[in-house]
């Protein structure tokens, strides 16, 4: 049986006439915090953090590089962990030490944070309503 | 966070004029624009040591497949 203990709906974010399922997140790394928009990307296996944000947070990008493939080609990534907070209207959830892959390829046309299925989608039931241009996150408890 | 997020949702036309650059928003105002987010954050923290900035970058025009 699944109990829903948190339920938040976000409106898509308009970018040059295209509305996208981006949600506000708070990223914390060793005492430094940044808020940003992250794209919910069910087509991505992994959660990707752009190097710009990683450097702004003072993250260590010297770890072992792994090639990660995507539709535009391949990028070099480094595995790290970060605390991520999600929520609004008084409802928040914190995911401590969430694995992210830092995109070290600065020439990449994708400069957004991508919330892929691993591990972010493990924490929520996520519902995309393309017609209403909203995305709803439900925190589940088994 | 909610104030900046709501401001960004309702002021996309303002932010879109800043093409493909990083933007820092605090207290519903754009306080920094540039290409080097790391340097922008270092400068931001000198004047706002305790505040949590909202950073974003408007992508290029056109559809994306990610």
Backbone of each chain as ProteinMPNN parsed JSONL, in Angstrom:
{"seq_chain_A": "XXXXXXXXXXXXXXXXXXXXXXXXXXXXXXXXXXXXXXXXXXXXXXXXXXXXXXXXXXXXXXXXXXXXXXXXXXXXXXXXXXXXXXXXXXXXXXXXXXXXXXXXXXXXXXXXXXXXXXXXXXXXXXXXXXXXXXXXXXXXXX", "coords_chain_A": {"N_chain_A": [[0.853, -1.191, 0.0], [0.561, 2.234, -0.832], [1.201, 5.317, 0.654], [0.462, 8.664, 0.247], [2.348, 11.397, 1.185], [3.139, 13.895, 0.579], [2.398, 16.428, -1.721], [2.867, 18.206, -4.483], [2.351, 20.676, -6.913], [3.751, 21.987, -9.815], [3.961, 24.672, -12.124], [4.743, 24.554, -15.596], [7.763, 26.033, -16.905], [8.154, 28.893, -18.854], [10.125, 29.341, -21.683], [11.358, 31.246, -24.041], [9.015, 30.945, -25.558], [8.538, 28.248, -25.382], [7.26, 25.874, -23.222], [8.419, 24.23, -20.371], [8.923, 21.338, -18.241], [10.202, 22.339, -15.658], [11.469, 22.535, -12.371], [11.768, 24.319, -9.235], [14.719, 24.006, -7.323], [16.734, 23.564, -4.382], [20.095, 23.496, -3.961], [22.639, 22.075, -2.03], [25.934, 22.12, -0.865], [28.478, 21.326, 1.135], [27.902, 23.483, 2.883], [27.436, 25.586, 1.147], [24.855, 27.125, -0.685], [22.598, 27.065, -3.406], [19.883, 28.13, -5.392], [17.996, 26.9, -8.094], [16.634, 26.194, -11.382], [15.52, 23.028, -12.402], [15.343, 20.555, -14.89], [12.85, 18.181, -15.212], [13.448, 15.064, -16.341], [12.477, 12.366, -17.729], [13.529, 10.781, -19.637], [16.173, 10.594, -19.192], [18.651, 8.559, -17.841], [20.238, 9.274, -15.721], [20.996, 11.801, -13.191], [21.985, 14.991, -13.988], [24.366, 17.525, -13.488], [25.205, 20.779, -14.415], [28.528, 21.94, -15.141], [29.006, 24.574, -14.535], [27.305, 25.217, -12.361], [28.217, 23.347, -10.531], [30.857, 24.227, -10.095], [30.29, 26.727, -9.015], [29.237, 25.979, -6.615], [31.45, 25.067, -5.421], [32.26, 22.451, -5.797], [34.074, 19.337, -6.014], [35.642, 18.481, -8.895], [37.512, 16.755, -9.757], [37.474, 14.055, -9.792], [37.208, 10.599, -10.976], [36.667, 10.434, -14.408], [33.854, 9.728, -16.407], [32.504, 8.597, -19.442], [29.434, 9.642, -20.684], [26.635, 8.879, -22.521], [24.46, 10.555, -24.849], [21.665, 11.956, -26.715], [22.808, 13.965, -28.216], [25.366, 13.222, -28.485], [28.33, 12.449, -26.665], [29.19, 13.084, -23.254], [31.59, 14.121, -20.79], [31.618, 13.039, -17.496], [31.565, 13.416, -13.92], [31.195, 11.692, -10.913], [29.379, 12.734, -8.117], [28.071, 13.771, -4.88], [25.191, 15.442, -3.584], [23.101, 17.61, -1.644], [19.678, 17.971, -2.092], [16.891, 20.072, -2.183], [13.378, 20.196, -2.504], [10.375, 21.85, -3.251], [7.459, 23.841, -2.307], [5.088, 26.334, -1.153], [5.127, 25.812, 1.594], [5.557, 23.101, 1.75], [8.076, 20.815, 1.776], [10.74, 18.723, 0.673], [13.688, 17.0, 1.47], [16.494, 15.626, -0.023], [19.153, 14.027, 1.029], [22.63, 13.753, 0.216], [22.421, 12.981, -2.543], [23.109, 11.258, -5.506], [24.791, 12.697, -8.216], [25.753, 13.472, -11.581], [28.345, 15.354, -12.679], [28.453, 17.421, -15.425], [31.148, 17.798, -17.263], [31.689, 18.85, -19.689], [32.015, 21.745, -21.112], [31.32, 22.788, -23.549], [28.948, 21.7, -24.142], [25.647, 21.902, -25.395], [23.591, 21.71, -23.634], [22.865, 23.192, -20.768], [21.463, 22.972, -18.501], [20.379, 21.768, -15.261], [19.605, 18.409, -15.098], [17.093, 16.398, -13.956], [17.182, 13.213, -13.779], [15.962, 9.775, -14.005], [17.374, 8.166, -12.204], [18.866, 9.226, -9.277], [16.504, 10.533, -8.676], [13.787, 10.08, -9.435], [13.172, 7.938, -7.905], [12.275, 8.867, -5.546], [9.845, 10.104, -5.731], [6.445, 10.001, -6.929], [5.788, 10.956, -10.114], [3.948, 13.122, -12.066], [3.189, 14.148, -15.227], [1.362, 16.645, -16.766], [0.719, 17.505, -19.718], [-1.151, 18.942, -21.129], [-2.253, 20.739, -19.266], [0.077, 21.934, -18.635], [1.517, 21.375, -16.303], [3.383, 19.85, -13.628], [3.343, 17.299, -11.251], [4.488, 16.347, -8.109], [4.515, 13.614, -6.004], [5.166, 12.508, -2.846], [6.09, 9.372, -1.846], [5.306, 6.775, 0.443], [6.014, 3.616, 1.465]], "CA_chain_A": [[0.0, 0.0, 0.0], [1.354, 3.452, -0.909], [0.581, 6.492, 1.25], [1.004, 9.928, -0.242], [2.496, 12.315, 2.304], [3.403, 15.238, 0.097], [1.805, 16.559, -3.05], [3.144, 19.574, -4.932], [2.197, 20.882, -8.359], [4.512, 23.111, -10.373], [3.631, 25.028, -13.492], [5.881, 24.552, -16.503], [8.459, 27.313, -17.031], [8.192, 29.349, -20.247], [11.45, 29.764, -22.153], [11.31, 31.613, -25.465], [7.805, 30.417, -26.172], [8.4, 26.807, -25.137], [7.066, 25.63, -21.795], [9.14, 23.012, -20.013], [8.705, 20.891, -16.86], [11.327, 22.65, -14.781], [11.026, 22.817, -11.007], [12.802, 24.981, -8.429], [15.409, 23.15, -6.351], [17.812, 24.164, -3.615], [21.244, 22.599, -3.94], [23.548, 22.378, -0.926], [27.181, 21.359, -0.898], [29.446, 21.798, 2.138], [27.535, 24.78, 3.439], [27.086, 26.564, 0.107], [23.528, 26.826, -1.237], [22.134, 27.755, -4.625], [18.594, 27.716, -5.922], [17.994, 26.94, -9.554], [15.586, 25.417, -12.023], [16.006, 21.747, -12.908], [14.402, 19.945, -15.823], [12.469, 16.791, -14.953], [13.771, 14.41, -17.607], [12.263, 10.934, -17.567], [14.316, 10.067, -20.637], [17.567, 10.521, -18.761], [18.89, 7.572, -16.789], [20.996, 9.852, -14.615], [20.804, 13.207, -12.842], [23.157, 15.694, -14.509], [24.56, 18.883, -12.978], [26.171, 21.476, -15.268], [29.772, 22.266, -14.45], [28.905, 25.945, -14.026], [26.707, 25.181, -11.026], [29.119, 22.58, -9.67], [31.971, 25.107, -9.711], [29.75, 27.787, -8.155], [29.04, 25.363, -5.306], [32.746, 24.644, -4.889], [32.343, 20.991, -5.821], [35.307, 18.739, -6.5], [35.411, 17.865, -10.205], [38.753, 16.085, -10.151], [37.323, 12.61, -9.695], [37.316, 9.781, -12.181], [35.747, 10.849, -15.469], [33.183, 8.652, -17.135], [31.778, 9.084, -20.608], [27.996, 9.39, -20.587], [26.123, 9.116, -23.87], [23.13, 11.131, -24.984], [21.23, 12.094, -28.097], [23.686, 14.9, -28.902], [26.733, 12.711, -28.458], [28.77, 11.989, -25.353], [29.775, 14.093, -22.376], [32.418, 13.596, -19.704], [30.96, 13.328, -16.221], [32.204, 12.999, -12.676], [30.173, 11.362, -9.916], [29.469, 13.421, -6.828], [26.801, 13.754, -4.153], [24.727, 16.775, -3.25], [21.792, 17.626, -0.996], [18.723, 18.703, -2.925], [15.6, 20.351, -1.573], [12.323, 20.443, -3.483], [9.09, 22.153, -2.633], [6.904, 25.188, -2.265], [3.853, 26.433, -0.367], [5.314, 25.203, 2.912], [5.809, 21.658, 1.668], [9.417, 20.612, 1.251], [11.397, 17.448, 0.905], [15.14, 17.09, 1.328], [17.163, 14.367, -0.353], [20.572, 14.227, 1.345], [23.642, 12.922, -0.458], [21.892, 12.414, -3.784], [24.144, 11.115, -6.54], [24.648, 13.48, -9.447], [26.924, 13.417, -12.464], [28.693, 16.698, -13.115], [28.791, 17.49, -16.841], [32.379, 18.577, -17.376], [31.843, 19.31, -21.07], [31.478, 23.109, -21.139], [30.785, 23.102, -24.87], [27.653, 21.048, -24.288], [24.543, 22.85, -25.547], [22.664, 21.535, -22.517], [23.483, 23.808, -19.603], [20.514, 22.843, -17.401], [20.405, 20.584, -14.41], [18.618, 17.425, -15.536], [16.708, 15.432, -12.93], [16.875, 11.949, -14.423], [15.25, 8.779, -13.19], [18.25, 7.712, -11.128], [17.946, 8.569, -8.351], [15.434, 11.45, -8.256], [12.456, 9.519, -9.63], [12.925, 6.939, -6.854], [11.755, 9.521, -4.35], [8.524, 10.689, -5.949], [5.607, 9.65, -8.066], [5.822, 12.209, -10.886], [2.868, 13.124, -13.052], [3.263, 15.24, -16.194], [0.114, 16.972, -17.449], [1.178, 18.381, -20.802], [-2.249, 19.83, -21.522], [-2.333, 21.811, -18.268], [1.433, 22.473, -18.466], [1.919, 21.248, -14.907], [3.983, 18.592, -13.203], [3.021, 17.088, -9.846], [5.337, 15.4, -7.388], [3.899, 13.039, -4.813], [6.13, 11.757, -2.064], [5.44, 8.122, -1.491], [5.842, 6.002, 1.55], [5.486, 2.247, 1.328]], "C_chain_A": [[0.889, 1.24, 0.0], [0.567, 4.591, -0.259], [1.23, 7.724, 0.667], [1.124, 10.885, 0.922], [2.911, 13.709, 1.856], [2.959, 15.317, -1.358], [1.989, 18.009, -3.479], [3.01, 19.636, -6.445], [2.94, 22.133, -8.771], [4.011, 23.391, -11.781], [4.892, 24.963, -14.337], [6.482, 25.96, -16.577], [8.56, 27.68, -18.506], [9.584, 29.863, -20.583], [11.359, 29.99, -23.659], [10.154, 30.905, -26.173], [7.598, 28.922, -25.989], [8.295, 26.588, -23.63], [7.617, 24.26, -21.431], [8.892, 22.645, -18.552], [9.95, 21.099, -15.995], [10.778, 23.002, -13.41], [12.146, 23.52, -10.241], [13.404, 23.994, -7.429], [16.438, 23.979, -5.599], [18.924, 23.13, -3.497], [22.188, 23.04, -2.833], [24.768, 21.487, -1.024], [28.147, 22.016, 0.077], [29.149, 23.234, 2.567], [27.181, 25.85, 2.425], [25.756, 26.149, -0.513], [23.246, 27.685, -2.46], [20.745, 27.236, -4.936], [18.656, 27.816, -7.439], [16.779, 26.187, -10.077], [16.211, 24.141, -12.576], [14.921, 21.117, -13.774], [14.118, 18.504, -15.43], [12.559, 16.033, -16.266], [13.654, 12.893, -17.457], [13.05, 10.113, -18.582], [15.778, 9.93, -20.271], [17.706, 9.482, -17.654], [19.409, 8.247, -15.52], [20.599, 11.299, -14.351], [22.098, 13.952, -13.156], [23.196, 17.117, -13.969], [25.552, 19.594, -13.884], [27.391, 21.923, -14.477], [29.742, 23.679, -13.868], [28.363, 25.965, -12.599], [27.606, 24.426, -10.063], [30.277, 23.463, -9.179], [31.492, 26.212, -8.774], [29.503, 27.277, -6.735], [30.348, 24.917, -4.673], [32.938, 23.138, -4.89], [33.662, 20.53, -6.421], [35.014, 18.037, -7.824], [36.628, 17.103, -10.686], [38.638, 14.565, -10.123], [37.395, 11.915, -11.038], [36.237, 10.176, -13.192], [35.15, 9.639, -16.157], [32.429, 9.261, -18.306], [30.315, 8.675, -20.469], [27.372, 9.797, -21.906], [24.725, 9.709, -23.842], [22.81, 11.337, -26.446], [22.135, 13.025, -28.882], [25.116, 14.421, -28.993], [27.073, 12.243, -27.072], [29.32, 13.17, -24.572], [30.642, 13.39, -21.342], [31.779, 14.001, -18.383], [31.787, 12.799, -15.057], [31.108, 12.777, -11.648], [30.441, 12.121, -8.624], [28.14, 13.258, -6.107], [26.471, 15.16, -3.693], [23.42, 16.626, -2.48], [20.86, 18.48, -1.829], [17.409, 18.862, -2.173], [14.597, 20.714, -2.646], [11.06, 20.839, -2.743], [8.658, 23.579, -2.809], [5.65, 25.153, -1.407], [3.966, 25.71, 0.969], [5.574, 23.722, 2.898], [7.173, 21.45, 1.015], [9.88, 19.201, 1.539], [12.882, 17.62, 0.64], [15.668, 15.71, 0.997], [18.643, 14.584, -0.075], [21.447, 13.294, 0.51], [23.068, 12.215, -1.69], [23.0, 12.367, -4.827], [23.807, 11.964, -7.745], [25.899, 13.258, -10.286], [27.166, 14.831, -12.958], [29.118, 16.639, -14.58], [29.994, 18.4, -17.018], [32.56, 19.203, -18.757], [31.217, 20.683, -21.199], [30.891, 23.467, -22.492], [29.414, 22.482, -25.099], [26.555, 22.092, -24.442], [23.536, 22.773, -24.401], [23.342, 22.062, -21.259], [22.554, 23.755, -18.383], [20.905, 21.711, -16.474], [19.284, 19.675, -14.897], [18.349, 16.461, -14.39], [16.262, 14.164, -13.646], [16.272, 10.962, -13.446], [16.089, 8.312, -12.004], [18.994, 8.91, -10.558], [16.668, 9.36, -8.072], [14.051, 10.82, -8.352], [12.136, 8.413, -8.635], [12.177, 7.554, -5.672], [10.322, 10.022, -4.499], [7.747, 9.894, -6.992], [5.426, 10.955, -8.829], [4.799, 12.12, -12.002], [3.0, 14.364, -13.934], [1.884, 15.437, -16.818], [0.445, 17.989, -18.528], [0.08, 19.363, -21.206], [-2.349, 21.017, -20.57], [-0.995, 22.504, -18.058], [1.822, 22.489, -16.983], [2.588, 19.898, -14.68], [3.769, 18.485, -11.693], [3.947, 16.03, -9.261], [4.587, 14.926, -6.155], [4.966, 12.209, -4.102], [5.452, 10.491, -1.614], [6.117, 7.489, -0.292], [5.201, 4.63, 1.446], [5.078, 1.708, 2.681]], "O_chain_A": [[1.865, 1.299, 0.747], [-0.601, 4.804, -0.584], [2.457, 7.802, 0.607], [0.13, 11.172, 1.59], [3.022, 14.613, 2.684], [3.133, 14.369, -2.124], [1.369, 18.92, -2.931], [3.494, 18.761, -7.162], [2.788, 23.197, -8.169], [3.68, 22.475, -12.533], [5.982, 25.278, -13.86], [5.792, 26.952, -16.341], [9.003, 26.868, -19.318], [10.147, 30.699, -19.876], [11.291, 29.043, -24.442], [10.321, 30.343, -27.256], [6.571, 28.388, -26.409], [9.135, 27.057, -22.863], [7.325, 23.262, -22.088], [8.676, 23.523, -17.717], [10.652, 20.148, -15.652], [9.756, 23.679, -13.292], [13.325, 23.345, -10.551], [12.683, 23.242, -6.774], [16.949, 24.973, -6.115], [18.712, 22.027, -2.993], [22.501, 24.223, -2.706], [24.668, 20.278, -1.233], [28.582, 23.147, -0.144], [30.04, 24.083, 2.606], [26.678, 26.91, 2.796], [25.547, 24.978, -0.83], [23.607, 28.86, -2.526], [20.46, 26.051, -4.766], [19.295, 28.713, -7.99], [16.001, 25.619, -9.31], [17.3, 24.172, -13.149], [13.739, 21.143, -13.432], [15.039, 17.694, -15.325], [11.821, 16.33, -17.206], [14.622, 12.222, -17.098], [13.22, 8.905, -18.417], [16.536, 9.238, -20.951], [16.981, 9.514, -16.66], [19.072, 7.854, -14.404], [19.95, 11.94, -15.178], [23.167, 13.598, -12.66], [22.191, 17.827, -13.988], [26.645, 19.075, -14.11], [27.296, 22.245, -13.293], [30.368, 23.953, -12.844], [28.905, 26.652, -11.734], [27.745, 24.819, -8.905], [30.627, 23.444, -7.999], [32.204, 26.592, -7.844], [29.553, 28.044, -5.774], [30.369, 24.448, -3.535], [33.694, 22.605, -4.077], [34.281, 21.229, -7.223], [34.219, 17.097, -7.864], [36.767, 16.833, -11.879], [39.611, 13.867, -10.404], [37.608, 12.535, -12.08], [35.052, 10.24, -12.865], [35.838, 8.661, -16.45], [31.797, 10.309, -18.176], [29.999, 7.521, -20.177], [27.554, 10.926, -22.362], [23.919, 9.421, -22.957], [23.582, 10.944, -27.321], [22.23, 12.895, -30.102], [25.982, 15.123, -29.515], [26.221, 11.702, -26.367], [29.843, 14.126, -25.144], [30.45, 12.208, -21.056], [31.441, 15.167, -18.178], [32.586, 11.873, -15.196], [30.192, 13.591, -11.528], [31.559, 12.148, -8.111], [27.197, 12.68, -6.648], [27.364, 15.97, -3.442], [22.712, 15.632, -2.642], [21.215, 19.589, -2.227], [16.884, 17.906, -1.602], [14.912, 21.447, -3.583], [10.713, 20.237, -1.727], [9.369, 24.411, -3.372], [5.201, 24.087, -0.985], [3.014, 25.073, 1.421], [5.794, 23.133, 3.956], [7.402, 21.844, -0.128], [9.468, 18.572, 2.514], [13.281, 18.304, -0.303], [15.327, 14.732, 1.662], [19.325, 15.25, -0.853], [21.04, 12.19, 0.152], [23.215, 11.003, -1.849], [23.74, 13.336, -5.002], [22.677, 11.953, -8.233], [26.959, 12.905, -9.77], [26.294, 15.436, -13.581], [30.033, 15.896, -14.936], [29.878, 19.622, -16.935], [33.479, 19.994, -18.967], [30.004, 20.787, -21.379], [30.049, 24.36, -22.58], [28.789, 22.713, -26.134], [26.531, 23.071, -23.695], [22.721, 23.679, -24.226], [24.279, 21.45, -20.747], [22.813, 24.399, -17.366], [21.661, 20.813, -16.847], [18.151, 20.118, -15.085], [19.26, 15.788, -13.908], [15.111, 14.05, -14.067], [16.094, 11.24, -12.26], [15.556, 8.088, -10.917], [19.71, 9.572, -11.309], [15.825, 8.9, -7.302], [13.227, 10.999, -7.455], [10.986, 7.988, -8.519], [11.529, 6.848, -4.898], [9.661, 10.328, -3.507], [8.33, 9.204, -7.829], [4.964, 11.947, -8.265], [4.787, 11.167, -12.781], [2.931, 15.491, -13.445], [1.303, 14.487, -17.344], [0.449, 19.194, -18.277], [0.37, 20.498, -21.585], [-2.51, 22.158, -21.003], [-0.924, 23.534, -17.387], [2.375, 23.466, -16.478], [2.387, 18.944, -15.432], [3.983, 19.445, -10.953], [4.156, 14.966, -9.844], [4.089, 15.728, -5.365], [5.583, 11.323, -4.695], [4.354, 10.532, -1.059], [7.315, 7.646, -0.055], [3.979, 4.511, 1.35], [4.611, 0.573, 2.778]]}, "seq_chain_B": "XXXXXXXXXXXXXXXXXXXXXXXXXXXXXXXXXXXXXXXXXXXXXXXXXXXXXXXXXXXXXXXXXX", "coords_chain_B": {"N_chain_B": [[12.925, 31.025, -1.443], [10.583, 30.69, -2.827], [9.591, 33.225, -3.517], [11.433, 34.204, -5.443], [11.179, 32.191, -7.361], [8.448, 32.372, -8.118], [8.511, 34.956, -9.153], [10.237, 34.599, -11.327], [8.677, 32.843, -12.875], [6.643, 34.566, -13.665], [7.891, 36.576, -14.996], [9.2, 35.884, -17.333], [9.546, 37.078, -19.775], [11.229, 39.171, -19.268], [13.587, 37.948, -18.417], [14.242, 36.455, -20.653], [15.325, 38.257, -22.386], [17.907, 38.331, -21.793], [20.276, 36.799, -23.225], [21.336, 33.513, -23.262], [23.056, 33.66, -21.049], [24.26, 33.419, -17.67], [22.182, 34.173, -14.917], [21.64, 35.885, -11.9], [19.245, 35.981, -9.418], [17.75, 37.772, -6.812], [15.608, 38.651, -4.163], [13.541, 39.27, -5.969], [14.821, 40.615, -8.032], [17.068, 41.047, -10.746], [20.368, 40.647, -10.154], [22.835, 40.094, -11.102], [24.564, 39.356, -14.117], [26.103, 37.237, -16.446], [28.837, 35.285, -17.902], [30.46, 33.677, -16.409], [29.697, 31.791, -13.943], [30.802, 30.961, -11.553], [32.558, 33.046, -10.788], [30.676, 35.068, -10.636], [29.165, 34.186, -8.476], [31.061, 34.321, -6.419], [31.46, 37.068, -6.25], [28.867, 37.817, -5.614], [28.527, 36.721, -3.056], [30.148, 38.352, -1.527], [28.708, 40.673, -1.137], [26.305, 39.674, -0.269], [26.378, 37.761, 2.035], [24.834, 35.899, 3.458], [22.632, 35.191, 2.045], [20.64, 33.106, -0.13], [21.094, 32.622, -3.423], [19.123, 32.697, -6.461], [19.805, 31.047, -9.354], [19.925, 31.01, -12.896], [19.752, 30.083, -16.371], [18.838, 31.122, -19.485], [17.987, 29.088, -22.142], [19.16, 28.55, -25.572], [17.235, 29.639, -28.395], [14.558, 27.614, -29.67], [13.605, 24.128, -30.107], [14.444, 21.498, -27.797], [16.073, 18.381, -27.357], [16.584, 16.242, -24.88]], "CA_chain_B": [[12.987, 30.485, -2.813], [9.31, 30.78, -3.524], [9.433, 34.537, -4.109], [12.203, 34.291, -6.683], [10.59, 31.25, -8.312], [7.212, 32.96, -8.641], [8.903, 36.113, -9.961], [10.771, 34.072, -12.578], [7.542, 32.326, -13.663], [5.806, 35.651, -14.182], [8.715, 37.575, -15.684], [10.054, 35.196, -18.311], [9.841, 37.997, -20.87], [12.376, 39.987, -18.841], [14.781, 37.11, -18.371], [14.562, 35.994, -22.01], [16.11, 39.276, -23.087], [19.308, 38.067, -21.465], [20.405, 35.609, -24.055], [22.386, 32.514, -23.042], [23.991, 34.039, -19.993], [23.797, 33.109, -16.328], [21.501, 35.285, -14.251], [21.4, 35.677, -10.461], [18.059, 36.708, -8.963], [17.532, 37.803, -5.364], [14.585, 39.65, -3.822], [12.785, 39.609, -7.18], [15.598, 41.508, -8.899], [18.263, 40.491, -11.365], [21.483, 41.383, -9.552], [24.093, 39.794, -11.785], [24.448, 38.689, -15.409], [27.442, 36.99, -16.967], [29.165, 33.964, -18.44], [31.244, 32.915, -15.439], [28.843, 31.712, -12.76], [31.648, 30.816, -10.362], [32.995, 34.39, -10.421], [29.481, 35.812, -10.249], [28.794, 33.759, -7.122], [32.053, 34.853, -5.472], [31.15, 38.495, -6.102], [27.568, 37.897, -4.937], [28.668, 36.397, -1.627], [30.798, 39.474, -0.832], [27.656, 41.63, -0.773], [25.153, 38.962, 0.303], [27.016, 36.565, 2.596], [23.928, 34.927, 4.074], [21.462, 34.927, 1.206], [20.73, 32.001, -1.085], [20.68, 33.198, -4.703], [18.483, 31.863, -7.483], [20.58, 31.189, -10.584], [19.355, 30.325, -14.043], [20.288, 30.444, -17.672], [17.83, 30.897, -20.515], [18.648, 28.377, -23.235], [19.011, 29.056, -26.93], [15.903, 29.511, -28.978], [14.331, 26.389, -30.41], [13.278, 22.926, -29.36], [15.562, 20.728, -27.276], [15.842, 16.969, -27.069], [17.591, 15.873, -23.888]], "C_chain_B": [[11.697, 30.771, -3.556], [9.13, 32.126, -4.179], [10.163, 34.627, -5.436], [11.588, 33.377, -7.744], [9.326, 31.827, -8.932], [7.534, 34.151, -9.537], [9.411, 35.65, -11.328], [9.649, 33.553, -13.474], [6.791, 33.452, -14.357], [6.581, 36.716, -14.942], [9.661, 36.935, -16.703], [10.429, 36.126, -19.459], [11.031, 38.901, -20.546], [13.655, 39.164, -18.928], [15.201, 36.677, -19.769], [15.367, 37.008, -22.796], [17.598, 39.097, -22.808], [19.645, 36.729, -22.104], [21.604, 34.757, -23.671], [23.469, 32.982, -22.082], [23.405, 33.586, -18.662], [23.244, 34.374, -15.687], [21.369, 34.924, -12.775], [20.231, 36.578, -10.066], [17.994, 36.633, -7.447], [16.533, 38.916, -5.083], [13.858, 40.18, -5.058], [13.492, 40.637, -8.059], [16.739, 40.711, -9.508], [19.438, 41.312, -10.85], [22.809, 41.112, -10.245], [23.8, 39.037, -13.071], [25.857, 38.431, -15.911], [27.625, 35.581, -17.486], [29.865, 33.078, -17.425], [30.484, 32.864, -14.113], [29.66, 31.617, -11.474], [32.086, 32.192, -9.865], [31.818, 35.234, -9.963], [29.074, 35.467, -8.822], [29.776, 34.3, -6.086], [31.772, 36.329, -5.205], [29.841, 38.666, -5.329], [27.728, 37.694, -3.43], [29.358, 37.505, -0.839], [29.74, 40.45, -0.32], [26.478, 40.976, -0.072], [25.64, 37.66, 0.937], [26.05, 35.506, 3.113], [22.757, 34.557, 3.178], [21.708, 33.81, 0.22], [20.22, 32.511, -2.43], [19.947, 32.181, -5.567], [19.249, 32.097, -8.774], [19.881, 30.435, -11.709], [19.98, 30.843, -15.318], [19.224, 30.126, -18.708], [18.516, 30.222, -21.701], [18.448, 29.078, -24.578], [17.578, 28.881, -27.395], [15.773, 28.16, -29.672], [14.057, 25.209, -29.499], [14.554, 22.226, -28.92], [15.138, 19.28, -27.118], [16.95, 16.552, -26.112], [17.247, 14.533, -23.265]], "O_chain_B": [[11.703, 31.055, -4.754], [8.58, 32.204, -5.277], [9.597, 35.068, -6.436], [11.491, 33.764, -8.909], [9.156, 31.774, -10.15], [6.895, 34.334, -10.573], [9.064, 36.23, -12.357], [9.657, 33.787, -14.683], [6.356, 33.307, -15.499], [5.99, 37.656, -15.474], [10.783, 37.401, -16.9], [11.5, 35.987, -20.051], [11.75, 39.34, -21.443], [14.672, 39.624, -19.447], [16.394, 36.547, -20.042], [16.024, 36.653, -23.774], [18.442, 39.653, -23.512], [19.327, 35.668, -21.569], [22.746, 35.21, -23.742], [24.654, 32.723, -22.29], [22.195, 33.393, -18.543], [23.755, 35.477, -15.881], [21.025, 33.791, -12.437], [20.231, 37.777, -10.344], [18.163, 35.562, -6.864], [16.596, 39.988, -5.685], [13.596, 41.377, -5.177], [12.847, 41.431, -8.744], [17.304, 39.82, -8.873], [19.506, 42.52, -11.075], [23.793, 41.813, -10.008], [22.911, 38.187, -13.117], [26.719, 39.305, -15.816], [26.687, 34.784, -17.508], [29.863, 31.855, -17.566], [30.603, 33.758, -13.276], [29.254, 32.134, -10.433], [32.0, 32.481, -8.672], [31.935, 36.019, -9.022], [28.687, 36.344, -8.05], [29.368, 34.694, -4.994], [31.84, 36.781, -4.062], [29.724, 39.558, -4.488], [27.13, 38.416, -2.631], [29.185, 37.6, 0.376], [29.855, 40.986, 0.782], [25.732, 41.645, 0.642], [25.347, 36.576, 0.431], [26.412, 34.333, 3.198], [21.965, 33.684, 3.534], [22.837, 33.589, -0.218], [19.032, 32.802, -2.564], [20.125, 30.971, -5.424], [19.334, 33.232, -9.243], [19.32, 29.36, -11.499], [20.638, 31.883, -15.346], [18.76, 28.989, -18.798], [19.516, 30.73, -22.21], [17.692, 30.041, -24.704], [16.819, 28.079, -26.852], [16.75, 27.625, -30.196], [14.249, 25.279, -28.285], [15.598, 22.335, -29.563], [13.989, 18.988, -26.788], [18.121, 16.515, -26.49], [17.978, 14.047, -22.402]]}, "name": "protein", "num_of_chains": 2, "seq": "XXXXXXXXXXXXXXXXXXXXXXXXXXXXXXXXXXXXXXXXXXXXXXXXXXXXXXXXXXXXXXXXXXXXXXXXXXXXXXXXXXXXXXXXXXXXXXXXXXXXXXXXXXXXXXXXXXXXXXXXXXXXXXXXXXXXXXXXXXXXXXXXXXXXXXXXXXXXXXXXXXXXXXXXXXXXXXXXXXXXXXXXXXXXXXXXXXXXXXXXXXXXXXXX"}
